[in-house]
Amino acid sequence: MKFLIAFFITILGTFEVFAENQEIESFSKAKKVLDKQVHNNHRSTLYCGAEFNSHKKVTTLKGFTTTKYLKRAQKIEWEHVVPAENFGRTFSEWRDGHSQCVSSRGKSFKGRRCAEKVSTEYRFMQADMFNLYPAIGAVNALRSNYNFTILPSAQSDFGSCAMKIDNRKAEPPELARGAITRTYLYMESAYKRYNMSASQRKLMKAWDKMYPVNNWECDRAKKISSLQKSENNVVKSRCEASGLL
C-alpha cells in the first residue's frame, strides 16, 4: 500500500506545473529558445511591430527614427518587460554584493553581475521567457528600466513607432499594452519577492481590461509553458475566458 501511495505521488509530481520558471536557468539559453522555438513563426517586435529575421536583423520600418543607439536600431534584443533591475534589487547580492563577487584583480562588485553569478533564484527569474519579448535594440536601450505610464506629450520618440519616453517614464503603443500588463501581473503573481507599486498595479489592471488577449499571446504562452514547464496563469485564464484556449 505504501509503495502504491509513493508511486502515485511520484507520478503526480512528474506532471506538476510550477507558477514560476524552474527549468531554464540561463538567460542566453532563454533567448535562443525564444528565437528558435517560440518566435520562429512570429518575428515581430513588441513595441513597434517591426519584422526581423533569424539573424536578429530588423527590416527597415517605414517612418521609424531614432537619434541614439543607431547601430542597435538595426537588430532586435530580448527585452525584460519587467526590467531586471526591478526584481533584481530585491536580491541582497544585487544591492550589497557577495563574498564570491570579487574580480580577478580582487575588486568587489555587486549589481546584476553579482546576482547572476551567485543566486540561482535570480538566474531563473532573469531567464523567465514569459517576461522576454523582442524589441528594436535602440528602443530597448532608451526604455532602460523605466516604468510604464501615460505621458502628457503626444509626440513619439521613434517616428512611426508610437513609443514615448520622458522623465524616466515610458508610454508604450496600444498594440503592446495588453502583453505588457499581463507580463507584469504574471511576474507579481509568480514571484513573491516582486511587487509593483500601487499606481503601477492600478494601471496594469486597467490595461488588462482595455486590451484583451489575442490569438498570438495565447499561442505564445502555450509554447513557453511547454518549454519552460511553468504556467502563466494570468494569460491562461484570460485566454480560456475568451475561448482562445
Backbone as CSV, one residue per row, in Angstrom:
resi,resn,N_x,N_y,N_z,CA_x,CA_y,CA_z,C_x,C_y,C_z
1,MET,0.829,-1.206,0.000,0.000,0.000,0.000,0.871,1.266,0.000
2,LYS,1.909,1.272,0.878,2.821,2.408,0.945,3.518,2.611,-0.387
3,PHE,3.839,1.466,-1.037,4.512,1.541,-2.344,3.611,2.229,-3.373
4,LEU,2.315,1.859,-3.360,1.372,2.447,-4.310,1.201,3.944,-4.068
5,ILE,1.117,4.332,-2.797,0.982,5.753,-2.474,2.197,6.530,-2.963
6,ALA,3.377,5.979,-2.699,4.616,6.630,-3.136,4.672,6.724,-4.650
7,PHE,4.180,5.645,-5.311,4.190,5.626,-6.776,3.316,6.740,-7.344
8,PHE,2.101,6.870,-6.795,1.188,7.894,-7.295,1.681,9.302,-6.993
9,ILE,2.330,9.491,-5.849,2.906,10.794,-5.532,3.988,11.148,-6.542
10,THR,4.795,10.140,-6.904,5.852,10.354,-7.899,5.267,10.733,-9.245
11,ILE,4.201,10.010,-9.646,3.553,10.293,-10.930,2.964,11.693,-10.941
12,LEU,2.266,12.062,-9.857,1.677,13.401,-9.776,2.744,14.473,-9.814
13,GLY,3.872,14.220,-9.137,4.968,15.179,-9.148,5.549,15.370,-10.526
14,THR,5.541,14.311,-11.315,6.071,14.388,-12.675,5.295,15.377,-13.511
15,PHE,3.984,15.482,-13.255,3.124,16.333,-14.057,2.856,17.698,-13.403
16,GLU,3.568,17.981,-12.292,3.355,19.250,-11.615,3.817,20.398,-12.508
17,VAL,3.006,21.424,-12.587,3.354,22.617,-13.366,3.546,23.775,-12.390
18,PHE,4.715,24.373,-12.420,5.030,25.440,-11.488,4.523,26.782,-11.994
19,ALA,4.329,27.702,-11.073,3.911,29.049,-11.450,5.084,29.855,-11.979
20,GLU,6.298,29.524,-11.487,7.477,30.276,-11.895,8.436,29.380,-12.680
21,ASN,9.359,30.006,-13.373,10.353,29.278,-14.144,11.275,28.484,-13.221
22,GLN,11.351,27.186,-13.418,12.304,26.345,-12.698,13.010,25.399,-13.672
23,GLU,13.004,25.769,-14.936,13.549,24.896,-15.974,14.765,25.512,-16.664
24,ILE,14.659,26.756,-17.105,15.744,27.393,-17.853,16.426,28.419,-16.954
25,GLU,17.694,28.160,-16.650,18.439,28.995,-15.713,19.328,30.005,-16.426
26,SER,19.583,29.777,-17.705,20.498,30.630,-18.458,19.740,31.660,-19.294
27,PHE,20.071,32.926,-19.115,19.470,33.998,-19.904,19.805,33.814,-21.388
28,SER,21.035,33.427,-21.675,21.451,33.194,-23.069,20.639,32.076,-23.706
29,LYS,20.428,31.006,-22.949,19.640,29.886,-23.473,18.195,30.311,-23.703
30,ALA,17.629,31.069,-22.778,16.243,31.528,-22.916,16.056,32.308,-24.210
31,LYS,17.003,33.175,-24.524,16.911,33.976,-25.749,16.968,33.095,-26.998
32,LYS,17.805,32.091,-26.968,17.927,31.184,-28.112,16.647,30.363,-28.297
33,VAL,16.096,29.890,-27.189,14.860,29.097,-27.261,13.712,29.959,-27.794
34,LEU,13.618,31.184,-27.321,12.574,32.083,-27.806,12.698,32.312,-29.308
35,ASP,13.915,32.531,-29.763,14.137,32.811,-31.178,13.825,31.618,-32.065
36,LYS,14.255,30.438,-31.638,14.153,29.255,-32.498,12.850,28.478,-32.332
37,GLN,12.206,28.576,-31.162,11.054,27.713,-30.915,9.767,28.447,-30.548
38,VAL,9.849,29.727,-30.283,8.643,30.478,-29.915,8.310,31.539,-30.951
39,HIS,9.281,32.394,-31.254,9.041,33.483,-32.200,9.499,33.141,-33.620
40,ASN,9.819,31.891,-33.859,10.301,31.495,-35.188,9.250,31.707,-36.273
41,ASN,7.977,31.681,-35.902,6.896,31.915,-36.871,6.155,33.220,-36.613
42,HIS,6.729,34.041,-35.757,6.097,35.330,-35.448,7.205,36.327,-35.116
43,ARG,7.926,36.726,-36.108,9.091,37.599,-35.904,8.666,39.057,-36.006
44,SER,8.063,39.544,-34.945,7.577,40.908,-34.889,7.879,41.481,-33.507
45,THR,8.408,42.701,-33.454,8.804,43.274,-32.174,7.607,43.746,-31.364
46,LEU,7.794,43.789,-30.048,6.710,44.108,-29.130,6.189,45.526,-29.305
47,TYR,7.058,46.511,-29.263,6.620,47.900,-29.229,6.278,48.483,-30.598
48,CYS,7.040,48.102,-31.596,6.908,48.764,-32.899,6.307,47.889,-33.986
49,GLY,6.169,46.590,-33.728,5.646,45.690,-34.753,6.580,45.556,-35.940
50,ALA,7.882,45.745,-35.722,8.867,45.634,-36.803,9.234,44.173,-37.039
51,GLU,9.386,43.796,-38.288,9.764,42.428,-38.621,11.278,42.250,-38.484
52,PHE,11.686,41.039,-38.137,13.119,40.737,-38.041,13.351,39.300,-38.493
53,ASN,14.584,38.985,-38.889,14.884,37.649,-39.395,15.610,36.801,-38.355
54,SER,16.015,35.601,-38.749,16.652,34.662,-37.825,18.033,35.116,-37.379
55,HIS,18.576,36.135,-38.034,19.865,36.710,-37.637,19.677,37.975,-36.794
56,LYS,18.448,38.199,-36.337,18.082,39.325,-35.483,18.092,40.671,-36.206
57,LYS,18.261,40.661,-37.503,18.290,41.903,-38.265,16.873,42.410,-38.491
58,VAL,16.659,43.681,-38.194,15.340,44.305,-38.323,15.115,44.796,-39.744
59,THR,13.959,44.444,-40.303,13.569,45.012,-41.589,13.221,46.477,-41.367
60,THR,13.767,47.349,-42.199,13.545,48.784,-42.021,12.055,49.089,-41.884
61,LEU,11.708,49.731,-40.783,10.317,50.072,-40.508,10.056,51.475,-41.040
62,LYS,9.131,51.597,-41.957,8.853,52.881,-42.596,8.496,53.940,-41.555
63,GLY,9.232,55.028,-41.591,8.956,56.130,-40.687,9.608,56.025,-39.330
64,PHE,10.297,54.928,-39.058,10.966,54.768,-37.754,12.205,55.659,-37.700
65,THR,12.365,56.386,-36.624,13.535,57.237,-36.449,14.062,57.126,-35.023
66,THR,15.351,57.361,-34.872,15.960,57.467,-33.553,17.241,58.271,-33.695
67,THR,17.559,59.059,-32.690,18.777,59.869,-32.727,19.901,59.244,-31.918
68,LYS,19.582,58.157,-31.206,20.577,57.493,-30.369,20.589,55.995,-30.663
69,TYR,21.715,55.370,-30.338,21.871,53.919,-30.500,21.525,53.478,-31.924
70,LEU,22.102,54.152,-32.895,21.766,53.894,-34.298,22.107,52.464,-34.718
71,LYS,23.233,51.930,-34.259,23.602,50.560,-34.624,22.632,49.558,-34.004
72,ARG,22.202,49.839,-32.774,21.275,48.921,-32.103,19.882,48.983,-32.713
73,ALA,19.623,50.014,-33.512,18.326,50.124,-34.191,18.208,49.137,-35.342
74,GLN,19.316,48.512,-35.710,19.319,47.604,-36.854,19.038,46.149,-36.464
75,LYS,19.049,45.861,-35.167,18.831,44.491,-34.710,17.862,44.471,-33.525
76,ILE,17.304,43.290,-33.287,16.430,43.146,-32.125,17.248,42.682,-30.929
77,GLU,16.728,42.985,-29.752,17.271,42.497,-28.491,16.104,41.954,-27.681
78,TRP,16.403,41.058,-26.758,15.333,40.477,-25.952,15.149,41.317,-24.700
79,GLU,14.040,42.008,-24.659,13.726,42.977,-23.611,13.046,42.320,-22.417
80,HIS,13.528,42.641,-21.207,12.786,42.294,-19.994,11.647,43.299,-19.866
81,VAL,10.419,42.856,-20.071,9.276,43.763,-19.958,9.224,44.330,-18.534
82,VAL,9.266,43.473,-17.532,9.538,43.919,-16.167,11.050,43.976,-16.058
83,PRO,11.643,45.159,-15.975,13.098,45.283,-16.026,13.799,44.423,-14.984
84,ALA,14.960,43.878,-15.369,15.714,43.014,-14.463,16.037,43.734,-13.151
85,GLU,16.285,45.030,-13.224,16.599,45.778,-12.005,15.414,45.825,-11.050
86,ASN,14.195,45.844,-11.594,13.006,45.960,-10.746,12.830,44.767,-9.817
87,PHE,13.234,43.571,-10.294,13.203,42.427,-9.374,14.594,42.114,-8.843
88,GLY,15.627,42.496,-9.592,16.991,42.208,-9.170,17.382,42.897,-7.880
89,ARG,16.893,44.110,-7.671,17.274,44.847,-6.460,16.643,44.268,-5.203
90,THR,15.743,43.283,-5.338,15.211,42.593,-4.157,16.201,41.551,-3.641
91,PHE,17.247,41.281,-4.412,18.282,40.328,-4.010,19.425,41.069,-3.314
92,SER,19.857,40.540,-2.186,20.955,41.184,-1.450,22.226,41.216,-2.288
93,GLU,22.430,40.203,-3.129,23.632,40.171,-3.970,23.669,41.363,-4.929
94,TRP,22.492,41.769,-5.398,22.405,42.924,-6.297,22.701,44.214,-5.519
95,ARG,22.082,44.329,-4.347,22.212,45.568,-3.567,23.572,45.711,-2.885
96,ASP,24.039,44.609,-2.288,25.196,44.710,-1.392,26.423,43.931,-1.848
97,GLY,26.246,43.076,-2.853,27.369,42.234,-3.259,27.404,40.936,-2.470
98,HIS,28.483,40.177,-2.648,28.610,38.867,-2.011,30.093,38.524,-1.936
99,SER,30.430,37.665,-0.997,31.845,37.301,-0.835,32.426,36.640,-2.084
100,GLN,31.551,36.010,-2.887,32.025,35.378,-4.127,32.156,36.374,-5.285
101,CYS,31.636,37.560,-5.106,31.656,38.554,-6.190,32.903,39.433,-6.080
102,VAL,33.999,38.835,-6.476,35.288,39.517,-6.467,35.969,39.252,-7.801
103,SER,36.447,40.302,-8.448,37.077,40.157,-9.755,38.456,39.523,-9.635
104,SER,39.042,39.195,-10.771,40.377,38.585,-10.787,41.444,39.519,-10.218
105,ARG,41.110,40.808,-10.167,42.030,41.796,-9.592,41.737,42.072,-8.124
106,GLY,40.798,41.298,-7.553,40.487,41.433,-6.140,39.504,42.532,-5.801
107,LYS,38.835,43.072,-6.815,37.881,44.145,-6.584,36.471,43.583,-6.444
108,SER,35.774,43.981,-5.381,34.409,43.507,-5.153,33.447,44.193,-6.118
109,PHE,32.389,43.465,-6.500,31.366,44.053,-7.356,29.991,43.579,-6.905
110,LYS,28.968,44.302,-7.332,27.595,43.948,-6.982,26.709,44.184,-8.195
111,GLY,25.394,44.345,-8.001,24.503,44.572,-9.128,24.145,43.285,-9.859
112,ARG,23.737,43.463,-11.104,23.258,42.341,-11.905,24.306,41.239,-12.055
113,ARG,25.534,41.658,-12.277,26.623,40.692,-12.479,26.785,39.787,-11.267
114,CYS,26.691,40.346,-10.069,26.849,39.550,-8.847,25.646,38.641,-8.623
115,ALA,24.434,39.186,-8.794,23.233,38.370,-8.610,23.225,37.187,-9.569
116,GLU,23.637,37.434,-10.799,23.676,36.367,-11.798,24.716,35.309,-11.440
117,LYS,25.821,35.728,-10.877,26.898,34.805,-10.523,26.533,33.909,-9.343
118,VAL,25.854,34.490,-8.347,25.683,33.802,-7.066,24.316,33.157,-6.878
119,SER,23.255,33.822,-7.355,21.895,33.400,-6.997,21.203,32.589,-8.095
120,THR,20.880,31.353,-7.794,20.126,30.509,-8.715,18.720,31.073,-8.917
121,GLU,18.117,31.546,-7.851,16.767,32.107,-7.937,16.743,33.303,-8.886
122,TYR,17.751,34.159,-8.785,17.811,35.309,-9.681,17.958,34.860,-11.136
123,ARG,18.797,33.876,-11.381,19.007,33.411,-12.757,17.717,32.864,-13.360
124,PHE,16.920,32.163,-12.579,15.637,31.667,-13.078,14.692,32.830,-13.409
125,MET,14.665,33.835,-12.558,13.800,34.993,-12.824,14.265,35.739,-14.063
126,GLN,15.560,35.923,-14.192,16.118,36.644,-15.329,15.854,35.925,-16.645
127,ALA,15.790,34.599,-16.598,15.614,33.800,-17.811,14.161,33.422,-18.071
128,ASP,13.235,33.921,-17.264,11.820,33.577,-17.451,11.339,34.111,-18.801
129,MET,10.979,33.214,-19.692,10.637,33.602,-21.061,9.321,34.354,-21.168
130,PHE,8.454,34.211,-20.172,7.206,34.978,-20.202,7.487,36.478,-20.102
131,ASN,8.634,36.839,-19.545,8.994,38.239,-19.340,9.930,38.771,-20.428
132,LEU,10.185,37.999,-21.459,11.120,38.400,-22.508,10.410,38.535,-23.850
133,TYR,10.563,39.693,-24.462,9.966,39.965,-25.770,11.012,40.614,-26.677
134,PRO,10.901,40.394,-27.995,11.833,41.058,-28.911,11.493,42.535,-29.062
135,ALA,12.528,43.358,-29.051,12.357,44.805,-29.238,13.504,45.327,-30.083
136,ILE,13.257,46.357,-30.876,14.345,47.016,-31.590,15.361,47.477,-30.552
137,GLY,16.636,47.191,-30.806,17.669,47.455,-29.816,17.688,48.876,-29.282
138,ALA,17.498,49.868,-30.160,17.510,51.267,-29.734,16.344,51.560,-28.793
139,VAL,15.192,50.942,-29.046,14.020,51.144,-28.186,14.279,50.501,-26.824
140,ASN,14.845,49.317,-26.832,15.199,48.629,-25.598,16.157,49.478,-24.771
141,ALA,17.168,50.030,-25.431,18.172,50.836,-24.730,17.569,52.083,-24.102
142,LEU,16.724,52.782,-24.855,16.162,54.039,-24.372,15.038,53.833,-23.356
143,ARG,14.332,52.710,-23.454,13.323,52.408,-22.433,14.007,52.155,-21.092
144,SER,15.214,51.567,-21.133,16.009,51.317,-19.934,15.196,50.501,-18.917
145,ASN,15.178,50.944,-17.681,14.404,50.241,-16.648,13.205,51.071,-16.192
146,TYR,12.710,51.935,-17.079,11.639,52.862,-16.715,10.295,52.148,-16.614
147,ASN,9.494,52.575,-15.659,8.144,52.044,-15.520,7.230,52.654,-16.578
148,PHE,6.107,51.986,-16.795,5.154,52.449,-17.802,4.107,53.363,-17.188
149,THR,3.648,54.307,-18.006,2.618,55.248,-17.580,1.980,55.851,-18.823
150,ILE,1.048,56.785,-18.633,0.517,57.586,-19.734,1.167,58.964,-19.638
151,LEU,1.891,59.334,-20.673,2.613,60.600,-20.676,1.760,61.719,-21.277
152,PRO,1.946,62.948,-20.834,1.144,64.064,-21.364,1.488,64.417,-22.809
153,SER,2.745,64.177,-23.214,3.158,64.519,-24.573,2.562,63.546,-25.580
154,ALA,2.146,64.075,-26.726,1.560,63.226,-27.771,2.584,62.829,-28.818
155,GLN,3.816,63.255,-28.631,4.840,63.020,-29.644,5.627,61.748,-29.379
156,SER,5.778,60.928,-30.418,6.549,59.705,-30.308,8.040,60.024,-30.351
157,ASP,8.820,59.205,-29.667,10.281,59.359,-29.708,10.894,58.597,-30.868
158,PHE,10.080,57.828,-31.599,10.617,56.960,-32.640,9.846,57.069,-33.958
159,GLY,9.342,58.247,-34.252,8.646,58.452,-35.517,7.371,57.646,-35.602
160,SER,7.315,56.724,-36.571,6.100,55.936,-36.797,5.828,54.914,-35.701
161,CYS,6.808,54.622,-34.863,6.605,53.726,-33.717,6.190,54.577,-32.523
162,ALA,4.970,54.370,-32.052,4.371,55.266,-31.052,4.832,54.981,-29.623
163,MET,6.129,54.785,-29.455,6.707,54.585,-28.124,7.215,55.927,-27.615
164,LYS,6.792,56.313,-26.405,7.172,57.607,-25.853,7.989,57.415,-24.574
165,ILE,9.020,58.218,-24.430,9.872,58.148,-23.248,10.160,59.562,-22.771
166,ASP,9.897,59.795,-21.485,10.129,61.135,-20.960,10.221,61.082,-19.438
167,ASN,11.190,61.825,-18.887,11.312,61.972,-17.435,11.368,60.614,-16.730
168,ARG,12.145,59.720,-17.306,12.358,58.377,-16.744,11.061,57.560,-16.644
169,LYS,10.161,57.800,-17.562,8.927,57.030,-17.696,8.740,56.668,-19.163
170,ALA,7.959,55.630,-19.435,7.712,55.210,-20.817,6.232,54.944,-21.027
171,GLU,5.741,55.356,-22.189,4.372,55.044,-22.579,4.426,54.157,-23.822
172,PRO,4.005,52.905,-23.730,4.075,52.007,-24.878,2.910,52.218,-25.835
173,PRO,3.078,51.846,-27.096,1.966,51.905,-28.051,0.825,50.995,-27.592
174,GLU,-0.369,51.286,-28.045,-1.525,50.485,-27.652,-1.377,49.024,-28.056
175,LEU,-0.709,48.762,-29.175,-0.565,47.384,-29.651,0.215,46.511,-28.673
176,ALA,0.994,47.135,-27.784,1.831,46.372,-26.854,1.260,46.305,-25.440
177,ARG,0.260,47.091,-25.151,-0.166,47.249,-23.753,-0.762,45.994,-23.131
178,GLY,-1.504,45.225,-23.906,-2.095,44.006,-23.359,-1.035,43.016,-22.920
179,ALA,-0.070,42.749,-23.790,1.006,41.808,-23.457,1.835,42.326,-22.291
180,ILE,2.080,43.623,-22.269,2.867,44.214,-21.188,2.166,44.032,-19.845
181,THR,0.895,44.376,-19.773,0.195,44.328,-18.490,0.097,42.908,-17.949
182,ARG,-0.150,41.944,-18.835,-0.262,40.569,-18.344,1.096,39.970,-17.989
183,THR,2.167,40.555,-18.510,3.509,40.156,-18.084,3.787,40.679,-16.681
184,TYR,3.437,41.932,-16.436,3.617,42.494,-15.094,2.781,41.724,-14.064
185,LEU,1.527,41.461,-14.393,0.662,40.747,-13.456,1.165,39.330,-13.207
186,TYR,1.700,38.698,-14.259,2.273,37.355,-14.111,3.479,37.378,-13.182
187,MET,4.409,38.296,-13.415,5.636,38.329,-12.610,5.319,38.557,-11.139
188,GLU,4.338,39.402,-10.870,3.986,39.651,-9.470,3.323,38.435,-8.838
189,SER,2.516,37.708,-9.601,1.829,36.542,-9.036,2.761,35.337,-8.913
190,ALA,3.722,35.193,-9.822,4.596,34.023,-9.832,5.768,34.147,-8.863
191,TYR,6.262,35.361,-8.668,7.446,35.573,-7.836,7.097,36.492,-6.668
192,LYS,7.013,35.928,-5.501,6.523,36.669,-4.338,7.462,37.791,-3.920
193,ARG,8.718,37.725,-4.318,9.646,38.784,-3.936,9.457,40.051,-4.787
194,TYR,8.713,39.940,-5.910,8.493,41.106,-6.759,7.100,41.684,-6.529
195,ASN,7.037,42.985,-6.287,5.758,43.669,-6.104,5.764,44.994,-6.857
196,MET,4.684,45.260,-7.560,4.528,46.545,-8.225,4.111,47.610,-7.210
197,SER,4.313,48.861,-7.591,3.764,49.956,-6.786,2.252,49.954,-6.969
198,ALA,1.552,50.590,-6.064,0.092,50.637,-6.145,-0.366,51.315,-7.437
199,SER,0.315,52.373,-7.839,-0.077,53.092,-9.059,0.186,52.261,-10.307
200,GLN,1.310,51.515,-10.303,1.611,50.676,-11.452,0.605,49.525,-11.564
201,ARG,0.246,48.943,-10.430,-0.727,47.849,-10.431,-2.093,48.332,-10.912
202,LYS,-2.486,49.511,-10.495,-3.769,50.082,-10.920,-3.800,50.267,-12.428
203,LEU,-2.696,50.782,-12.995,-2.616,50.973,-14.439,-2.671,49.638,-15.168
204,MET,-1.943,48.650,-14.659,-1.897,47.348,-15.320,-3.258,46.658,-15.293
205,LYS,-3.975,46.788,-14.216,-5.306,46.185,-14.143,-6.275,46.863,-15.104
206,ALA,-6.103,48.168,-15.273,-6.955,48.897,-16.225,-6.636,48.465,-17.654
207,TRP,-5.352,48.370,-17.979,-4.946,47.948,-19.329,-5.359,46.510,-19.618
208,ASP,-5.356,45.682,-18.578,-5.756,44.285,-18.756,-7.187,44.201,-19.292
209,LYS,-8.050,45.091,-18.820,-9.444,45.114,-19.280,-9.580,45.794,-20.642
210,MET,-8.782,46.820,-20.854,-8.891,47.608,-22.083,-8.299,46.920,-23.306
211,TYR,-7.272,46.077,-23.084,-6.551,45.452,-24.194,-6.531,43.933,-23.997
212,PRO,-7.581,43.251,-24.435,-7.711,41.802,-24.187,-6.694,40.970,-24.967
213,VAL,-6.557,39.718,-24.555,-5.628,38.801,-25.215,-6.044,38.556,-26.661
214,ASN,-5.059,38.198,-27.474,-5.338,37.794,-28.849,-4.772,36.397,-29.083
215,ASN,-4.956,35.872,-30.256,-4.512,34.510,-30.565,-3.020,34.326,-30.355
216,TRP,-2.228,35.310,-30.800,-0.780,35.156,-30.693,-0.326,35.129,-29.238
217,GLU,-0.882,35.992,-28.400,-0.494,35.998,-26.990,-0.804,34.654,-26.336
218,CYS,-1.925,34.075,-26.693,-2.302,32.770,-26.141,-1.397,31.663,-26.675
219,ASP,-1.120,31.687,-27.972,-0.239,30.678,-28.568,1.166,30.772,-27.983
220,ARG,1.640,32.002,-27.822,2.980,32.221,-27.265,3.084,31.652,-25.852
221,ALA,2.088,31.940,-25.027,2.097,31.456,-23.650,2.072,29.927,-23.609
222,LYS,1.311,29.333,-24.507,1.220,27.871,-24.549,2.558,27.259,-24.932
223,LYS,3.243,27.861,-25.911,4.559,27.369,-26.323,5.572,27.476,-25.186
224,ILE,5.596,28.632,-24.554,6.554,28.844,-23.468,6.283,27.901,-22.315
225,SER,5.025,27.696,-21.999,4.661,26.801,-20.904,5.216,25.398,-21.115
226,SER,5.131,24.899,-22.345,5.623,23.551,-22.631,7.144,23.489,-22.581
227,LEU,7.813,24.569,-22.940,9.277,24.600,-22.961,9.864,24.898,-21.583
228,GLN,9.197,25.765,-20.849,9.705,26.216,-19.557,9.146,25.388,-18.404
229,LYS,8.128,24.591,-18.717,7.476,23.739,-17.714,6.931,24.554,-16.538
230,SER,6.371,25.712,-16.877,5.691,26.535,-15.879,4.516,27.214,-16.559
231,GLU,3.599,27.716,-15.773,2.350,28.237,-16.320,2.233,29.737,-16.082
232,ASN,1.807,30.463,-17.114,1.421,31.867,-16.932,-0.086,31.865,-16.698
233,ASN,-0.452,31.781,-15.441,-1.873,31.642,-15.109,-2.681,32.887,-15.453
234,VAL,-2.032,34.034,-15.508,-2.727,35.266,-15.871,-3.194,35.189,-17.320
235,VAL,-2.255,34.903,-18.226,-2.612,34.796,-19.641,-3.547,33.617,-19.876
236,LYS,-3.254,32.496,-19.243,-4.073,31.305,-19.447,-5.534,31.557,-19.078
237,SER,-5.765,32.200,-17.954,-7.140,32.456,-17.518,-7.866,33.390,-18.484
238,ARG,-7.155,34.389,-19.014,-7.765,35.323,-19.969,-8.069,34.619,-21.295
239,CYS,-7.171,33.744,-21.710,-7.371,33.016,-22.955,-8.547,32.052,-22.848
240,GLU,-8.658,31.378,-21.713,-9.781,30.453,-21.500,-11.099,31.205,-21.469
241,ALA,-11.120,32.356,-20.801,-12.337,33.146,-20.714,-12.772,33.690,-22.064
242,SER,-11.784,33.902,-22.958,-12.081,34.437,-24.290,-12.329,33.335,-25.318
243,GLY,-12.207,32.082,-24.881,-12.413,30.956,-25.791,-11.263,30.737,-26.751
244,LEU,-10.074,31.236,-26.390,-8.915,31.110,-27.275,-8.007,29.939,-26.873
245,LEU,-8.374,29.237,-25.805,-7.633,28.041,-25.387,-8.597,26.888,-25.222
